[in-house]
Amino acid sequence: MPDHDSCQNTWYDHTRQYKNMELNSKTEIAGNIVSAMIMNYISLFKKNLSMDTEPLISELQTCIQKISETTSLSKILFYKKTAKEIIFKIINRSISVSWFHSYSRKKRNPDPLNCLINCGCYLLFTHCQTTIRSKGLHPGLGFLHSNNTNTALVCDLMEPFYFRVTGLILRMIQQEKITKKLFIKSNSEWQLTPDGMGNFARAFEEELLSIKAGDRGSLKNLIGTQVLCVYDWVKTRNSLRIYTRERVR
């Protein structure tokens, strides 16, 4: 763990590096983050590719191409939104248990599937934020998300790893490790019971320590390496690499 003075110096270096960046450099990194998110989802979905999902994966590949052709953050955000809508369709088509099917991604008043996604995203957020702060980096200096928040960088670095949360949820549903009896409905929203939340949190901790075929380390190590890439970018001014399956882009 870095000492207090070291963290302060890194925070200062990070802030100065960020403020001195050209807008087009920030936009390029934002595009790389979204492209990495999409590519990682494609790698997940291709494991169970079907005639039903193949056209949607082609649409995701088109989003990546469009992102590579633009220098506009607003367009990158548009393609991100488009890609996430497509991803949600594929997720639903990948679930054989009809009770977990959902019409759309939503954080408020969630149905069971969105409840699981919200819980997974919260656990991923907590881990990413802790890892970022442990290196003395400023968690509010993001490229893709609004810098009006104190956690913009945290939200940025979560993007390439969302597919692991999705993969975990799909496995738990298919293997019946999370079932209808572990949910309750309260005030028009579905929530996990204490037992359900315990099961999910334990499964997430196991996911953090697991190594998937083609990866160079556990999810925890991959997130740590991504944060180290940001740290290296701050200290050396080298290009900022973003994690994609089997390689860093």
C-alpha positions in Angstrom: 0.0 0.0 0.0 1.5 3.4 -1.0 2.2 5.8 1.9 0.3 9.1 2.3 2.9 11.3 0.6 3.2 8.9 -2.4 -0.6 8.9 -2.8 -0.7 12.7 -2.7 2.0 13.0 -5.3 0.2 10.5 -7.6 -3.1 12.5 -7.1 -1.3 15.7 -8.1 0.5 14.1 -11.1 -2.8 12.5 -12.3 -4.7 15.8 -12.0 -1.9 17.7 -13.9 -1.7 15.0 -16.6 -5.4 15.0 -17.1 -5.8 18.8 -17.3 -3.0 19.1 -19.8 -4.6 16.6 -22.2 -6.0 17.6 -25.6 -9.7 17.0 -26.0 -9.2 14.7 -28.9 -6.8 12.5 -26.8 -9.5 12.2 -24.1 -12.1 11.3 -26.8 -9.8 8.7 -28.3 -9.5 6.9 -24.9 -13.3 7.1 -24.4 -13.7 5.4 -27.7 -11.2 2.7 -26.8 -13.1 2.1 -23.5 -16.4 1.6 -25.3 -14.8 -0.6 -28.0 -13.2 -2.8 -25.4 -16.5 -3.2 -23.6 -18.2 -4.3 -26.8 -15.3 -6.6 -27.9 -15.3 -8.3 -24.5 -19.1 -8.9 -24.7 -18.6 -10.4 -28.2 -16.0 -12.8 -26.9 -18.5 -13.9 -24.2 -21.4 -14.3 -26.6 -19.4 -16.2 -29.2 -19.0 -19.1 -26.8 -22.7 -19.9 -27.4 -23.3 -18.4 -30.8 -26.6 -19.2 -32.5 -28.5 -18.2 -35.6 -30.6 -16.1 -33.3 -27.7 -14.0 -31.9 -25.3 -13.9 -34.8 -27.0 -10.9 -36.6 -26.9 -9.0 -33.3 -23.2 -9.7 -32.9 -22.7 -8.3 -36.4 -24.5 -5.1 -35.2 -22.1 -4.9 -32.3 -19.1 -5.2 -34.6 -20.6 -2.3 -36.7 -20.8 -0.2 -33.5 -17.0 -0.8 -33.0 -16.3 0.2 -36.6 -18.4 3.4 -36.2 -16.6 4.3 -33.0 -13.2 4.0 -34.7 -14.4 6.5 -37.4 -15.5 9.3 -35.1 -13.9 11.9 -33.0 -17.1 13.0 -31.3 -17.8 12.0 -27.7 -21.5 12.4 -28.2 -21.4 9.9 -31.1 -19.3 7.5 -29.0 -22.0 7.8 -26.2 -24.7 7.1 -28.8 -22.9 4.0 -30.1 -22.4 2.9 -26.5 -26.1 3.2 -25.8 -26.9 1.4 -29.0 -24.5 -1.4 -28.2 -25.8 -1.9 -24.7 -29.4 -2.2 -26.0 -28.2 -4.9 -28.4 -26.2 -6.6 -25.6 -29.3 -6.7 -23.4 -31.3 -8.4 -26.2 -28.6 -11.1 -26.5 -28.5 -11.6 -22.7 -32.3 -12.2 -22.7 -32.0 -14.7 -25.6 -29.2 -16.5 -23.7 -31.5 -17.1 -20.7 -33.6 -20.2 -20.9 -35.5 -19.5 -17.7 -38.4 -17.3 -18.7 -39.0 -15.8 -15.3 -35.7 -13.9 -15.6 -36.5 -12.4 -19.0 -36.6 -8.6 -19.1 -37.8 -5.9 -21.6 -35.1 -3.3 -20.9 -32.1 -2.4 -18.8 -33.1 -0.2 -15.8 -31.6 0.7 -12.4 -34.8 1.9 -10.7 -37.7 -0.5 -9.9 -35.8 -3.4 -11.2 -37.2 -6.8 -12.3 -35.2 -9.9 -11.2 -32.7 -9.8 -14.0 -32.0 -6.1 -13.6 -31.8 -6.6 -9.8 -28.9 -9.1 -10.4 -27.2 -6.8 -12.9 -27.5 -3.9 -10.4 -26.0 -6.0 -7.6 -23.2 -7.2 -9.8 -22.4 -3.7 -11.0 -22.3 -2.4 -7.4 -19.9 -5.1 -6.3 -17.7 -4.4 -9.4 -17.8 -0.7 -8.7 -16.7 -1.2 -5.1 -13.8 -3.3 -6.1 -12.7 -1.0 -8.9 -12.9 2.1 -6.7 -10.9 0.4 -3.9 -8.2 -0.6 -6.4 -8.0 2.9 -7.9 -7.7 4.6 -4.6 -5.1 2.2 -3.4 -2.8 3.5 -6.1 -3.4 7.1 -5.2 -5.2 7.9 -8.4 -8.0 10.5 -8.7 -11.3 8.5 -9.1 -13.1 11.5 -10.6 -11.0 12.0 -13.7 -12.8 10.0 -16.3 -12.8 10.1 -20.1 -16.2 8.5 -21.0 -18.3 9.4 -18.0 -19.2 12.9 -16.7 -16.5 14.6 -14.7 -19.1 16.2 -12.5 -19.1 13.0 -10.5 -16.4 11.9 -8.0 -16.2 8.4 -9.6 -15.9 9.0 -13.3 -12.7 7.0 -13.7 -14.2 4.2 -11.6 -17.1 4.0 -14.0 -14.8 4.1 -17.0 -12.7 1.2 -15.8 -15.7 -0.9 -15.0 -16.8 -0.9 -18.7 -14.3 -3.5 -20.0 -15.2 -5.9 -17.2 -19.0 -5.7 -17.3 -19.0 -8.9 -19.4 -17.6 -10.9 -16.5 -20.6 -9.8 -14.3 -23.0 -10.8 -17.1 -21.2 -14.1 -17.6 -21.5 -14.8 -13.9 -25.2 -14.0 -13.8 -26.0 -16.2 -16.9 -24.2 -19.1 -15.3 -25.9 -18.7 -12.0 -29.3 -18.7 -13.7 -28.6 -21.6 -16.0 -27.1 -23.7 -13.2 -30.0 -22.8 -10.8 -27.6 -21.3 -8.3 -30.0 -18.3 -8.2 -33.7 -19.0 -8.4 -37.1 -17.3 -7.9 -37.2 -18.3 -4.2 -34.2 -16.0 -3.5 -36.2 -12.9 -4.5 -38.8 -10.8 -2.8 -40.9 -8.0 -4.3 -41.1 -4.7 -2.3 -42.6 -1.4 -3.4 -42.8 -2.5 -7.1 -39.2 -3.6 -7.3 -37.6 -7.0 -7.0 -34.8 -7.5 -4.4 -32.6 -10.4 -3.4 -33.4 -12.0 0.0 -30.5 -12.0 2.5 -29.7 -15.6 1.5 -29.8 -14.6 -2.2 -27.5 -11.6 -1.7 -25.2 -13.8 0.3 -25.1 -16.4 -2.5 -24.5 -13.7 -5.1 -21.8 -11.9 -3.1 -19.9 -15.2 -2.6 -20.2 -16.1 -6.3 -18.8 -12.6 -7.1 -15.8 -13.1 -4.8 -15.1 -16.5 -6.5 -15.4 -14.8 -9.9 -12.8 -12.2 -8.8 -10.3 -15.1 -8.1 -11.2 -17.1 -11.2 -9.1 -17.3 -14.4 -10.9 -17.8 -17.7 -9.4 -19.5 -20.7 -7.4 -17.0 -22.7 -6.9 -14.6 -19.9 -3.5 -13.9 -18.2 -4.8 -13.8 -14.7 -7.8 -13.7 -12.4 -10.4 -11.0 -12.7 -8.9 -9.4 -9.7 -5.5 -9.4 -11.3 -6.9 -8.1 -14.6 -8.6 -5.1 -12.9 -5.4 -4.5 -10.9 -3.4 -4.5 -14.1 -5.8 -2.1 -15.8 -5.4 0.3 -12.8 -1.6 -0.1 -13.1 -1.9 0.9 -16.8 -3.5 4.2 -15.7 -0.8 4.6 -13.0 1.9 4.1 -15.7 0.1 6.6 -18.0 0.2 9.2 -15.2 3.8 8.6 -14.3 5.4 8.0 -17.8 3.0 9.8 -20.2 2.9 6.6 -22.3 -0.3 5.7 -24.1 -3.1 4.5 -21.9 -3.9 0.8 -22.6 -7.4 -0.6 -22.1 -8.1 -4.3 -21.4 -9.7 -6.5 -24.0 -10.0 -10.3 -23.9 -6.6 -12.0 -24.3 -4.7 -8.7 -24.8 -4.5 -5.0 -23.7 -5.5 -2.6 -26.4 
